[in-house]
Amino acid sequence: MTTYYRIYAKFDNQNQFKAIDVNQGYQVNNLIYASLLTELELQKFIEFAKEHKGYQLEARQVTTNKTIKINY
């Protein structure tokens, strides 16, 4: 099973972290638009983020304990 991560960012003028869309480079209000990264993609993003300062970043593991059934 693949583990996914979301990236959260907080700029100097913000009080809390918000999820970001890594491809577009902006914060999102709805998690459906937030990027999901695999561990390999996360490592690449960490290397990129080390070169770009001015904000704080957090990587949070996406977990679920639910089984979703779709009947059709």
TACOR-V357750 format. One record per backbone hydrogen bond with DSSP energy under -1.0 kcal/mol. CO is the residue of the C=O (numbers start at 1). NH is the residue of the N-H. E is the energy in kcal/mol with one decimal. If there is no record, write none. Layout:
co = [CO | CO]
nh = [NH | NH]
e = [E | E]
This chain:
co = [4 | 5 | 6 | 7 | 8 | 9 | 10 | 11 | 18 | 19 | 20 | 21 | 26 | 30 | 31 | 37 | 38 | 39 | 40 | 41 | 42 | 43 | 44 | 45 | 46 | 48 | 56 | 58 | 60]
nh = [62 | 37 | 60 | 20 | 58 | 18 | 56 | 14 | 9 | 28 | 35 | 25 | 21 | 33 | 34 | 5 | 42 | 43 | 44 | 45 | 46 | 47 | 48 | 49 | 50 | 51 | 10 | 8 | 6]
e = [-2.8 | -3.0 | -2.7 | -2.2 | -2.6 | -2.2 | -2.8 | -2.1 | -2.8 | -2.7 | -1.8 | -2.7 | -2.8 | -2.0 | -1.0 | -2.3 | -2.5 | -2.1 | -1.8 | -2.3 | -2.4 | -1.8 | -1.9 | -2.9 | -1.7 | -1.1 | -2.2 | -3.1 | -2.6]
